[in-house]
């Protein structure tokens, strides 16, 4: 007797981000092809992190403030400080070691990164920890230097915290989400998919530092303002688009959706074999 055939169960649904509630601004659709691939990867993974979510963020903050800053400082001391190194080599090293902290939390605490938005918030937490430690170190150096503008230098660094490492490492966190998701299911997603996010974090850091070096002779708050306008705003717009093109903070961790993802990414399945006679 032929066994009845049943359709495969539908994939687990992620909570969807609401477009009509909260303050989230107009939608953007700058990178819809990449977003479609991200949506496909998210469909293959668990929908949330009810367990160890806050623990992971706290540990990422601590690792960013300790492990990442210590390794970065060690290698920067070995290389030596120069204007070229500050603009190019140091950003690369710092993003590598912050990425290491993100990866450690993802592998050993969370066990997974369910979506690009979880990856972004994990990266942002690591970047915040790094920024706090870095600013404390610089603040002590400025205070001990007895420079006439030491108070201004200290204040400018803390004013810049939300625009710097937090944003850069949100990109890195998305890239690490992609790497881990592709390890589980690579079907339908290109191998290069993680690279735009990892490179965006490094590039934004390099450009920020390059502007700071080039404009070092002007008022420090003026440098921050130029960096925010020229670097932060464009990259923040790109980050928001990668995260779905819309969100509100209250529902940030709800997954973005791309309606065309199943049609574009999931290859057609062969018909089932005929039942035995």
N, C-alpha and C positions, 0 to 999 in steps of 0.2 A: 504493500500500500504506500502510495507516494506521501511523503511528509509535507504538510502545508508550509508554504513559504511566507515569511513575515518580512516587512520592510525594515531596514536598519533603523535603530532609534535615532532621533534627531540629536545633533550636538547640544551639549549643555549651554544654556543661554546665560550670557553675562548680563548683570544689571546694566541697563542702558542709560547713558547720560541724557538728562532732560534738556531740550532746547528751549523750552518755554518758561522755565522758572529760574529765578536768580538773575544776578547781573553778570552777563557773560559777553556782551557786545555782539557785533555782527559776525556771522559765519564767514570763514575763509576756505577756499579750496585751491591751495597753491600746490600741494603735493599729493593729489588724490591717488596716483598710482602707487606711491610708497605706502600711503595710508591703507590702501586696499590689501597690500601684502601684510601689513601689521595686523589688520583685522583677521586675516586668515590664520596667522600664528596664534592670536589670542583665542580663536575658536577651538584650538587643540589643547588648551591648558585649563587647570582649575579656575573657577570663577572668582575666588577671593582668598584672603589670608586671615581667616578668623583667629587662627592661632599664631602667636609670636609676631603679630604685625608691629605693635608698638615696641616690643623688645628688639626687633630688627632695626627699626629706625633709631632707637637710642644707641644701639651698638654701632650702627653706621656713623652716627654723630661722634661717638667716642673714638672709633678707629680713624675717622678723618682727622680728628684733633690730636691723635697720638701717632699711630703707625704711619699714616700718609705724610704727616708733617715731618716726622723724624727721618723717614727715608728720603724725602725730598731735600731736607736740609743737609743730610749727609752727602748726597751726590752733588748738590750745588756747591758745597764747600770743596769737594774734590775737584770739581771742574773749575771753580774760581769765578768771581763776579766780574762781569763785563756787560756793556750795553747790549751787545749782540746776544749774549747768553740770556740776559733778562728778557729779551724780546722773543727768543726762539727756543733755546734749549730748556730753560727753566719751566715754561708752560708745558712742554711735552713731558718732562719728567714728572711734574706735579699731577698731570692728568693720568699718567700711567699708574702712579701710586695711589691716587684716589680711586681709580678704577679697580685696583687690587682690593681695597677695602669694600667696595660695592660687591665685588665678586665673592668675597669671603662671607659676607652676610647672606647673599643670595644662595650660596651652596650649602652653608652649614647651619643657618638659622631659619631662613624662610623655606629652604629646599627648592624653591622655584620663584620666578617672578611672573605673576599671572597676566600682566598686561603692560603696555607701554607706560601707562600712568603710574602703576606701582614702581616701574623702573625709574621714572622721572622723579618721584618723591623720594625713593631710596638714594638716588644720586644727589638730589638737593640736600638731603640730610647729611650726607658725607661731606659735601662741599661746605655746608654751614659749619660743621665741626672744624674743618680745615681752616676756614676763614677766621673763626674765633681764635684759634691758637696762633695763626699767623699774625693777626692784629695785636694780640697781647705781646708777642715778641717785638713787633715793630714799635708798639707804643712804649715799651720799656726802653728800647734803643733811642727813640726820639726824646723821651724824658731825660735820659742820662746825657744826651748830647748837648743840652743847654742851648739849643738853637733858638733863635728869636721867634721862629714860627713853629716850634715843636707842638704847641697846642693845636694849631691849625692842621698840621700833618696828622696828628692823632685823630682828630675829629673827622678828617676827610676819609681816612681808612674805614672808620666805622660807618660813615654815611654810605660808603660804596658797597657794604656787605651784600645787600639784597640783589645787586646788579652784577656781581662778579662770580665767585665760585658756585654759588647756588644755581645760577642759570647754566653755567658751563657744564656742571656735573649732572644736571637734569638730562642733557643730551647724552652724556656718557652712560647714564643709567638706562636710557632707552636702548642704546647700542648693546649693552650687556644683556638686556632682556631679549633682544633679537638673537644674540649668539646662543643663549641657553635654550630659547624656544626652537631654534633651528636644529639644535642637537637632538631634541625630541622628535621633531617633525620638520624635515626640510622640504617636503614635497610641495611644489607650487611656489616656493620663494627663492629668489636668486641668492647666490652665495655672498654677493657684495652688500646685501641689505644693511648689515650693521655698520658698514664703513661711513656712510653720510653722517650718522649720529656721533660716532667716535671722532671723526675729523672735525665736525662742527664744534664740539667742545674744545678741542685743541686749538682750532683756528680762531675762535672767539677770544680765547685766552691770549693767544699770540698777538692778535690785533689790539686788544685792550692794552697789553703791556707796551706794544710798539708806540701807540699814541701817547701813553704816559711818558715814555722815554723821549719821544720827539718834542713833547710840549713841557718838558721838565722845568723850563725857565719861567713859566707863567704861574699864576695863582693856582694852588693845588685844587681848590674847588672848581676852578675853571677847567682843569684837566678832567675831573670827574664828570662835569657837565658834558664836555665834548665826548668822552667815552660813552656816557649813557645814551646820547643822541645818535652817535655814529655806530656804536657797536651793540649796546644792549637792546635798543628798540627794534632794529631789524632782526636780531637773533631771537628776541622774545616773540616777535610775530611768527617767525619760522617755527619756533618751539610749540607755540599754541596751535599752529596748523598741523604739525606732526601729531599732536595729541588729539586731533579730531576736528580742529577748526572751530570749536565752541566748547565751553564748559563753565560751570559755576563752582565756586570753591566748596560749597556744601556737598555737592555730588561729584567731587573731582575724581574719586576712585571708580566711579561707574564707567564702564567701558564705552568708548566711542563706537559708532557703527558706520559701516560703509555698505549700503544696500547692494552694490554691484559685486561685492567680494565673492560670494559663492559662484556666480556665473563666470567670473573672470579667472578665479584661481583654482577651483576644484575641477580637475579634469573629468571628462565624462567616464562613467564606470561601464564596463562591459555588461551586456545583459546576463542574467543568471542562466545557468545551464538548464536544459529541459529536464523535467522530472523523469526518473527511470520508468520504463514501461511496467 
